[in-house]
Amino acid sequence: MARDQIKVPFGYEPPPDTEKGTVFVFETFEDWTEREMNGFIAWAESKKFVRAVFYPQHEETLRRMDIRAELPYYARVKHLESLLEDVDTTLSIELDKWEGKRKKYTPLDTSLSFLAEKSPSPYFICMSDRYANLFVTYPSFKEWIKKARLVIFTQFRVPLHGKLNDYADRWETVDFGNGA
């Protein structure tokens, strides 16, 4: 198969890629409103992400993580779908329902590996402060904090785990409730 030749002027350098990779959003999403969604979208667009993947977790996974969810998985997905319908953005948005098909506990590192296989890098993991406090205690955290940056949104206003201070250059906090 022949390749197409491209002619460029002498000294041409391609423009730098200003678009970033993928942000994975882990949350129950049952208490998200248009305000949080619009705040997240505004933040993601300001950071020039290519893609955002929303990943609601099955109630079995949440139960094993000691996170209470009032609504069942399918209701939270339906709520998230209704929020995403009203979003006007250039960002490529995906709602991943893999955990709903599994219908059982899925470790966080398994979910991250699954999402990373099919998404362009670099990776950013966005989760609430209560999720981040749990994630930092998992053995796989040290591996993932090297592969991805952590974005913690201060939804529940809980103090952050002290172990995060060891990786202070790999995470940041944002507040989506106030529009980023």
PEHU-V916759 format. One record per residue. N is the residue number from 1. RES is the residue in one small letter. PSI is psi in radians with two decimals (NA if undefined). OMEGA is omega in whole degrees, -180 to 180 (NA if undefined). D_LAST is the distance of its C-alpha to the last C-alpha in whole Angstrom. Layout:
n-><N;N>
res-><RES;RES>
psi-><PSI;PSI>
omega-><OMEGA;OMEGA>
d_last-><D_LAST;D_LAST>
This chain:
n-><1;2;3;4;5;6;7;8;9;10;11;12;13;14;15;16;17;18;19;20;21;22;23;24;25;26;27;28;29;30;31;32;33;34;35;36;37;38;39;40;41;42;43;44;45;46;47;48;49;50;51;52;53;54;55;56;57;58;59;60;61;62;63;64;65;66;67;68;69;70;71;72;73;74;75;76;77;78;79;80;81;82;83;84;85;86;87;88;89;90;91;92;93;94;95;96;97;98;99;100;101;102;103;104;105;106;107;108;109;110;111;112;113;114;115;116;117;118;119;120;121;122;123;124;125;126;127;128;129;130;131;132;133;134;135;136;137;138;139;140;141;142;143;144;145;146;147;148;149;150;151;152;153;154;155;156;157;158;159;160;161;162;163;164;165;166;167;168;169;170;171;172;173;174;175;176;177;178;179;180>
res-><m;a;r;d;q;i;k;v;p;f;g;y;e;p;p;p;d;t;e;k;g;t;v;f;v;f;e;t;f;e;d;w;t;e;r;e;m;n;g;f;i;a;w;a;e;s;k;k;f;v;r;a;v;f;y;p;q;h;e;e;t;l;r;r;m;d;i;r;a;e;l;p;y;y;a;r;v;k;h;l;e;s;l;l;e;d;v;d;t;t;l;s;i;e;l;d;k;w;e;g;k;r;k;k;y;t;p;l;d;t;s;l;s;f;l;a;e;k;s;p;s;p;y;f;i;c;m;s;d;r;y;a;n;l;f;v;t;y;p;s;f;k;e;w;i;k;k;a;r;l;v;i;f;t;q;f;r;v;p;l;h;g;k;l;n;d;y;a;d;r;w;e;t;v;d;f;g;n;g;a>
psi-><2.23;2.54;2.54;2.37;2.42;2.24;2.26;2.65;2.71;2.32;0.08;2.33;2.30;2.57;2.59;2.53;2.00;-0.13;2.42;-3.13;-2.21;2.46;2.19;2.24;1.98;2.13;2.90;-0.55;0.08;-0.43;0.23;2.48;-3.12;-0.55;-0.82;-0.71;-0.81;-0.63;-0.73;-0.81;-0.76;-0.73;-0.81;-0.68;-0.65;-0.50;-0.05;0.81;2.64;-0.68;2.52;2.27;2.03;2.25;1.50;2.47;2.57;2.63;-0.46;-0.71;-0.78;-0.69;-0.75;-0.40;0.03;0.67;2.19;2.37;2.13;-0.67;2.56;2.91;-0.91;-0.60;-0.68;-0.66;-0.74;-0.73;-0.77;-0.70;-0.71;-0.61;-0.69;-0.44;-0.62;-0.03;2.28;1.86;2.77;-0.15;2.41;2.03;2.35;2.44;1.92;2.13;0.40;-0.72;-0.48;-0.54;-0.60;-0.65;0.63;3.12;2.28;2.04;2.60;-0.69;-0.53;-0.76;-0.77;-0.73;-0.76;-0.80;-0.65;-0.54;-0.57;0.29;2.58;2.51;2.95;2.79;2.49;2.31;2.07;2.15;2.79;2.95;-0.62;-0.63;-0.76;-0.70;-0.57;-0.78;-0.67;-0.36;-0.19;2.55;-0.52;-0.12;-0.76;-0.64;-0.77;-0.54;-0.35;-0.50;-0.48;2.67;2.56;2.28;2.05;2.06;2.33;1.24;-0.73;-0.06;0.67;2.62;2.47;2.62;2.45;-0.44;-0.40;-0.45;-0.45;-0.37;0.67;-0.48;0.00;0.10;2.82;2.79;2.55;2.84;1.82;-0.36;-0.42;0.35;0.59;NA>
omega-><-178;177;175;177;180;179;178;179;180;178;-179;172;-180;-180;-180;179;-177;180;177;-175;-170;173;177;-178;179;-180;175;179;-178;-179;176;176;177;-179;179;-179;179;176;178;-178;179;179;-178;178;179;178;176;175;177;-170;174;180;177;-173;175;-176;-179;-178;177;176;180;179;180;177;-177;175;-179;174;-179;-176;175;-176;-175;179;178;177;179;177;180;177;179;176;-177;179;-175;-176;177;-175;173;-180;175;-175;179;173;-177;-177;-177;-177;175;177;-179;179;176;-179;176;178;-177;-180;175;178;180;178;179;-179;-179;-180;-174;-177;178;178;-1;-176;175;179;-178;179;180;-179;179;175;-178;178;175;-177;-178;-180;-179;179;-178;-178;-178;179;-176;-179;175;-178;-173;173;-178;177;-176;176;-172;-177;-174;177;177;178;-177;-179;-179;-180;179;180;178;-177;-173;-180;-177;180;177;176;177;177;-177;-179;-179;178;176;NA>
d_last-><49;49;45;44;45;42;43;41;42;43;40;37;34;32;28;26;24;20;19;18;19;18;15;17;15;17;17;20;17;20;17;14;14;13;10;9;10;9;5;7;9;7;5;9;10;9;11;14;14;18;18;16;18;17;20;21;24;27;28;31;28;26;30;30;27;28;25;26;25;27;27;28;27;28;27;23;23;25;22;19;21;21;17;17;20;18;16;16;15;17;16;19;18;20;21;24;26;28;28;29;32;33;33;33;32;30;29;26;27;29;26;24;28;28;25;25;28;27;24;24;23;21;19;16;16;13;14;14;15;19;19;18;21;23;23;23;27;28;30;29;26;27;28;25;23;25;24;20;17;16;12;12;9;11;12;16;15;18;20;19;22;24;25;22;23;25;22;20;20;19;16;12;10;6;5;5;7;6;4;0>
